């Protein structure tokens, strides 16, 4: 595969209409303004080719299924459709970014099996092609109320595909245990994990519980104890 310089690169040209997207990007290694050059001793420049088909859109963002079988989620950090100017999306993206950076720093056990496996994370700005892609797939009512705009700050991550959304064949005890482990895990890392309803967790093919779209809120230091 072609080598790329350490300079941050990101392009999103169309390949096959609105159903495809192609990225070249370097992972962020600290929380800072999107688009600025960031470096780290623990990670080399990454190259990723992402070509996906639209799956769904919620208040939080747009979701695409990739040829690899994984899922790409794109969220605006400025607008979430809930009137909070992107606060919900920033909280979720900040949570994933926090843990992703720990993983890049060498903590391979920072994520737990009860949470969807995160395979890549980054932030940046929406360009024209991304805006066309996301807005074309959004429900008309949402696109009119809170369309994605060129230059808008976004976050995006690649995670495992969850084949069954909701209870599936899982017992109530298995679901309860999974939720409790997710909440304890979040607390350990300084977050309160909420919104674990049936639309935000599911069942893997092996029957295990997995949460993929909870609402994490950063805890104050005194709340973590």
ZAMIDO-251384 format. One record per residue: z negated, x, y negated of N, C-alpha, C in turn. Coordinates in steps of 0.001 Angstrom, whole numbers, padded with zeros to 6 digits, always signed. Each point is the difference from the previous one (the first is absolute). Layout:
N
ZXYZXYZXY;...
This chain:
225
+000000+000848+001198+000000-000848-001198+000000+000880-001244;+000662-000425-001027+000105+000764-001232-001360+000256-000615;-000206+001240-000536-001244+000331-000683+000100-000400-001455;-001123-000402-000572-000056-000398-001395-000990+000870-000728;+000248+000264-001289-000908+000815-000800-001284-000757-000221;-001010+000707-000531-001308-000620-000213-000007-000943-001185;+001093+000007-000754+000086-000925-001135+000034-001428+000489;-000794-000856-000638-000047-001415+000385+001361-000638-000190;+000488-000674+001069+001292-000674-000060-000145-001404+000534;+000641-000938-000665-000075-001375+000498+001222-000765-000476;+000806-000479+000917+001135-000829-000351+000023-001205+000899;+000522-001115-000510+000083-001204+000823+001363-000659-000197;+001101+000612+000460+001297-000665-000112+000172-001048+001083;+000816-001000-000261+000301-001005+001025+000917+000601+001054;-000181-000407+001243+000875+000404+001084+000753-001187+000572;-000708-001079+000254+000668-001199+000528-000590-001207-000693;+000377-000227-001249-000507-001152-000736-001490+000063-000202;-000616-001180-000097-001420-000064-000319-000891+000224+001200;+000563+000138+001187-000849+000133+001185-000323+001443+000354;+000428+000986-000829-000264+001388+000333-000568+000752-001179;-000748+001056+000312-000558+000849-001054-000151+001407+000551;+000288+001000-000845-000016+001398+000416-000863+000777-000972;-000948+000777+000540-000920+000754-000848-000011+001470+000345;-000144+000828-000999-000415+001383+000183-001234+000152-000850;-001130+000383+000612-001201+000086-000811-000943+001069+000500;-000893+000424-000908-001065+000929+000351-001312-000743-000118;-000889+000093+000991-001259-000731-000065-000857+000461-001161;-000685-000929-000639-000979+000360-001011-001197+000632+000689;-000656+000914-000677-001159+000650+000591-001243-000140-000847;+000065-000773-001056-001192-000341-000771+000312-001238-000805;-001024-000682-000463+000208-001215-000769+000325+000389-001430;+001197-000266-000432+000424+000320-001359+001157-000899-000361;+000586+000229-001160+001096-000846-000462+001187+000124+000941;+000566-001118+000468+001150+000074+000899+001150+000751-000645;+000727+000732+000794+001192+000667-000485-000226+001423-000446;-001255+000419-000199-000275+001364-000412-000048+000905+001227;+000400+001272-000196-000015+000964+001097-001423+000279+000443;-000243-000093+001286-001308+000292+000570+000204+000955+001154;-000905+000933+000174+000125+000959+001080-001271+000050+000808;+000099+000517+001214-001160+000110+000872+000239+001090+001020;-001042+000683+000395+000106+001018+001033+000070-000611+001390;-000327-001302+000099-000137-000594+001328+001227-000778+000442;+001035-000062-000842+001158-000796+000398+001268+000585-000593;+001051+000028+000792+001294+000443-000472+000786-001198-000479;+001115+000262-000669+000868-001088-000440+000465-000804+001207;-000076-001314-000108+000423-000882+001090+001369-000596-000323;+000757-000243+001022+001272-000685-000158-000026-001250+000847;+000395-001090-000566+000003-001243+000772+001250-000799-000307;+000608-000525+001013+001121-000916-000150-000478-001371+000443;+000039-000956-000905-000507-001329+000306+001105-001021-000212;+000403-000653+001052+001009-001046-000077-000590-001215+000690;-000270-001052-000746-000731-001107+000598+000536-001373-000320;-000423-000972+000781+000339-001402-000208-001219-000749-000507;+000236-000878-000950-001077-000779-000612-000721-000859+001038;-001339+000031-000042-000798-000830+000901-000634-001169-000725;-000741+000300-001080-000759-001061-000670-000444+000467-001373;-000476-000967-000789-000573+000333-001300-001207-000877-000254;-001063+000630-000455-001202-000730-000387-000325+000310-001438;-001171-000459-000443-000410+000276-001366-000173+001499-000212;-000341+000736+001089-000292+001416-000148+001212+000913-000016;+001080-000356+000687+001141+000896+000037+001058-000447+000986;+001034+000831+000135+001110-000283+000907-000111+000887+001229;+000403-000535+001156-000143+000706+001271+001358+000077+000691;+000346+001204+000496+001279+000223+000656-000223+000635+001368;+000761-000435+000995-000049+000598+001339+001012+001139+000044;-000424+001159+000466+000848+001177+000042+000637+000181+001370;+001112+000721+000065+000645+000244+001293-000923+000692+000998;-000951+000769-000502-000955+000686+000871-000933-000983+000698;-000034-001239-000518-000937-000992+000512-001213-000148-000877;-000180+000939-000943-001130-000070-000920+000271-001002-001114;-000980-000154-000886+000096-000945-001111-000213+000739-001313;+000808-000313-000995-000143+000538-001347-000527-001094-000913;-001076+000282-000733-000515-000951-000980+000121+000603-001391;+000506-000788-000946+000163+000419-001387-000817-000930-000881;-000882+000566-000841-000811-000824-000895+000115+000505-001429;-000068-000914-000946-000065+000363-001413-001440+000319-000365;-000197+001062-000768-001338+000361-000461-000302-000592-001367;+000935-000798-000515-000170-000593-001322-000019-001519+000021;+000469-000595+001093+000123-001458+000049-000143-000460+001443;-000947-000897+000254-000203-000469+001373+000269-001487+000176;+000453-000664-001058+000283-001418+000110-001224-000881-000039;-001179+000612-000118-001255-000752-000025-000623-000017-001388;+000689+000568-000968-000531+000024-001361-001029+001085-000243;-000087+000978+000909-000981+001082-000168+000675+001315-000385;+001268-000056-000423+000736+001185-000446+000005+001117+001050;+000119-000388+001238+000130+000974+001074-001295+000528+000568;-001132-000549-000422-001289+000524+000458-000130-000044+001523;+000388-001112+000604-000111-000128+001459+000834+001067+000709;+001210+000208-000489+000867+000999+000618-000515+001415-000225;-000537+000253-001192-000551+001331-000274-001193+000298+000902;-000815-001018+000254-001156+000202+000872+000441+000314+001428;+000979-000749+000498+000465+000249+001363+000710+001348+000100;+000879+000286-000959+000716+001275+000019-000961+001169-000179;-001003-000173-000869-000977+001061-000214-000791+000308+001250;-000328-001028+000754-000726+000157+001259+000828+000799+001003;+001253-000400+000162+000869+000684+000950+000276+001427-000464;+000197+000172-001307+000246+001345-000534-001204+000906+000223;-001184-000523-000237-001231+000771+000182-000090+000533+001430;+000226-000882+000964-000085+000397+001400+001176+000887+000411;+001180-000302-000548+001182+000806+000321-000189+001444-000451;-000580+000201-001175-000233+001349-000501-001011+000746+000865;-000983-000723+000506-000965+000624+000909+000702+000434+001286;+000936-000824+000447+000762+000349+001204+000855+001233-000251;+000665+000059-001172+000813+001160-000336-000846+001262-000098;-001259-000180-000399-000905+001142-000144-000555+000470+001340;+000355-000686+001072-000407+000463+001317-000900-000919+000790;-000414-001116-000592-000865-000940+000715+000863-000958+000817;+000281+000358+001226+000884-000801+000846-000663-001282+000492;-001309-000103-000160-000725-001174+000492-000430-000942-001116;+000586+000163-001191-000418-000826-001128+000360-001470+000212;+001127-000271+000651+000381-001373+000318-000552-000368+001379;-000282-001276+000199-000495-000457+001296+001055-000878+000667;-000127-000167+001312+001016-000737+000756+000040-001482-000351;-001072-000518-000607-000020-001417-000385+000795-000265-001274;+000485+001062-000650+000822-000144-001199+001402+000498+000318;+000999-000643-000585+001391+000385+000250+000219+001482-000284;+000713+000657+000884+000282+001422-000152+000907+000218-001209;-000486+000767-000983+000776+000313-001202+000743+001302+000254;+001331-000033-000106+000815+001158+000356+000569+000731-001202;-000002-000637-001150+000385+000678-001240-000460-000838-001180;-000282+000676-001108-000432-000677-001224+000540+000763-001204;+000340-000726-001053+000426+000635-001244-000079-001000-001142;+000106+000516-001209+000081-000824-001207+001165+000476-000849;+000460-000857-000908+001083+000391-000884+000320-001120-000968;+001243-000008-000476+000469-001038-000915+001181-000725+000639;+000087-001286-000238+001114-000784+000537+001268+000298-000790;+001073+000376+000695+001268+000170-000701+000845-001260+000181;+001189+000023-000520+000831-001205-000018+000285-000519+001405;+000285+000910+000936+000327-000437+001354-001194-000668+000674;-001206+000573-000211-001205-000599+000572-000265-001372-000602;+000188-000124-001311-000208-001282-000672+000935-001059+000568;+001264+000353+000172+000964-000940+000570-000413-000412+001409;-000407+000975+000786-000374-000261+001385-001174-000957+000095;-001078+000317-000712-001227-000795+000091+000184-001388-000602;+000571-000073-001198+000134-001300-000662+000963-000928+000728;+001011+000561+000639+000952-000837+000735-000651-000657+001206;-001027+000637+000563-000636-000520+001201-001228-000852-000283;-000510+000052-001219-001186-000794-000332+000330-001484-000061;-000986-000852+000298+000182-001433-000245+000346-000208-001471;+000898-000943-000275+000482-000198-001367-001133-000247-000991;-000994-000792+000395-001104-000316-000910-000781+001245-000382;-000184+000917+000946-000748+001222-000273+000829+000971-000819;+001290+000088+000265+000864+000901-000751+000055-000379-001471;-000007-001304-000275+000038-000448-001389-001324+000274-000702;-001105-000137+000754-001327+000160-000601-000395+001466-000164;+000348+000832+000962-000436+001401-000055+001039+000914+000644;+001191+000112-000601+001034+000853+000582-000367+001478-000112;+000412+000776+000983-000160+001447-000089+000973+000510-001057;-000450+000942-000830+000810+000505-001101+000287+001486+000172;+001123+000428-000554+000365+001413+000037-001077+000813-000713;-000453+001064+000625-001029+000845-000588-001413-000418+000328;-000145-001118+000702-001334-000486+000358-000624+000919+001051;-001294+000251-000134-000698+000851+000965-000122-000732+001334;+000331+000691+001062-000074-000590+001332-000679+000973+000967;-000496-000552+001092-000473+000802+001128+000713-000518+001233;+000190+000847+000982+000675-000431+001216-000504+000821+001168;-000130-000653+001139-000469+000707+001189+000693-000513+001249;+000059+000862+000994+000585-000325+001298-001136-000141+000996;-000010-001086+000733-001057-000237+000983+000594-000574+001280;-000823-000029+001027+000460-000541+001277+000333-001489-000114;+000908-000451+000832+000366-001413+000065-000997-000747+000883;-000480-001139-000485-000935-000831+000762+000790-001161+000607;+000143-000063+001318+000863-001011+000616-000539-001423-000053;-001331-000142-000014-000601-001338-000006-000969-000103-001169;+000268-000926-000913-000879-000211-001148-000992-001101+000343;-001273+000246-000290-001024-000987+000295-000683+000262+001332;-000605-001034+000552-000844+000135+001189+000741+000445+001247;+001185-000526+000210+000723+000331+001216-000799-000378+001232;-000120+000938+000941-000760-000231+001230-001407+000603-000071;-000400+000454-001174-001309+000641-000132-001134-001016+000037;-001127+000415+000554-001185-000857+000011-000671+000038-001368;-000823-001001-000266-000741-000020-001259-000897+001229-000117;-000559+000428+001124-000888+001165-000003+000760+001266-000383;+001228+000134+000506+000802+001183-000330+000346+000011-001486;+000350-001144-000538+000328-000090-001422-001227+000293-000855;-001125-000576+000369-001236+000233-000746-000369+001479+000007;+000133+000626+001169-000304+001423+000104+000934+000850-000840;+001287-000346+000014+000975+000737-000797-000285-000104-001482;-000299-001199-000454-000315-000200-001415-001233+000801-000403;-001018-000015+000863-001233+000721-000318+000252+001503-000088;+000811+000531+000898+000317+001429-000041+000783+000357-001253;+000911-000879-000406+000762+000225-001231-000936+000016-001204;-000918-000952-000056-000940-000067-001121-000905+001229-000033;-000487+000427+001159-000861+001187+000071+000769+001256-000405;+001245+000088+000444+000864+001139-000331+000252+000071-001502;+000298-001153-000600+000207-000030-001439-001242+000436-000756;-001148-000512+000426-001274+000359-000626-000218+001513+000066;+000321+000591+001121-000163+001445+000189+000802+000786-001024;+001160-000513-000353+000874+000698-000941-000136-000510-001433;-000997-000861-000228-000268-000443-001361+000735-001247-000438;+000378-000854+000952+000736-001221-000332-000601-001215+000701;+000075-001130-000679-000338-001273+000612+001307-000638+000448;+000133-000268+001293+001228-000564+000549-000151-001508+000151;+000886-000743-000668-000053-001465+000039+001365-000569+000380;+000075-001318+000011+001249-000726+000229+000586+000262+001390;-000880+000103+000981+000456+000225+001375+000295-001325+000700;+000884-000790-000594+000385-001266+000617+001139+000232+000986;+000387-001054+000702+000968+000126+001095+001376+000490-000442;+000310-000099-001291+001283+000501-000481-000017+001481-000297;-001191+000608+000060-000140+001415-000345-000442+000874+001172;-000081-000587+001180-000255+000800+001197+000881-000534+001122;+000074+000748+001077+000838-000438+001106-000370+000694+001292;+000900-000140+000967-000221+000550+001335+001155+000920+000375;-000347+001188+000443+001027+000912+000484+000482-000454+001379;+001061+000631+000468+000530-000345+001323-001000+000289+001109;-000903+000966-000241-001001+000317+001021-001232-000894-000085;+000042-001002-000908-001090-000958-000109-001114+000380-000948;+000123+001153-000665-001061+000440-000904+000121-000643-001379;-001136-000102-000667-000086-000551-001354+000493+001036-001002;+000711-000466-001041+000430+000906-001066+000093-000762-001317;-000668+000513-001036+000099-000553-001352+001053+000795-000759;+000780-000677-000857+001076+000708-000683+000116-000329-001482;-000666-001040-000475+000179-000373-001405-001280-000563-000611;-001143+000699+000153-001253-000513-000575-000080+000313-001489;-001045-000488-000638-000224+000263-001419-001204+000927-000127;+000236+001306-000281-001104+000942-000174-000420+000089-001463;-001286+000027-000240-000536+000158-001348-000894+001228-000027;+000236+000882-000956-000786+001230-000116-001443-000346-000326;-000924+000573+000761-001420-000253-000210-000595+001007-000967;-000989-000447-000755-000777+000930-000803-000824+000858+000952;-000403+001172-000446-000722+000932+000868-001230-000644+000613;-000752-000761-000808-001238-000600+000506+000260-001077+001039;+001227-000560+000023+000328-001045+000960+000366+000564+001367;+000244+001281+000097+000462+000598+001250-001149+000248+000969;-001201+000077-000512-001161+000306+000838-000539-001244+000697;
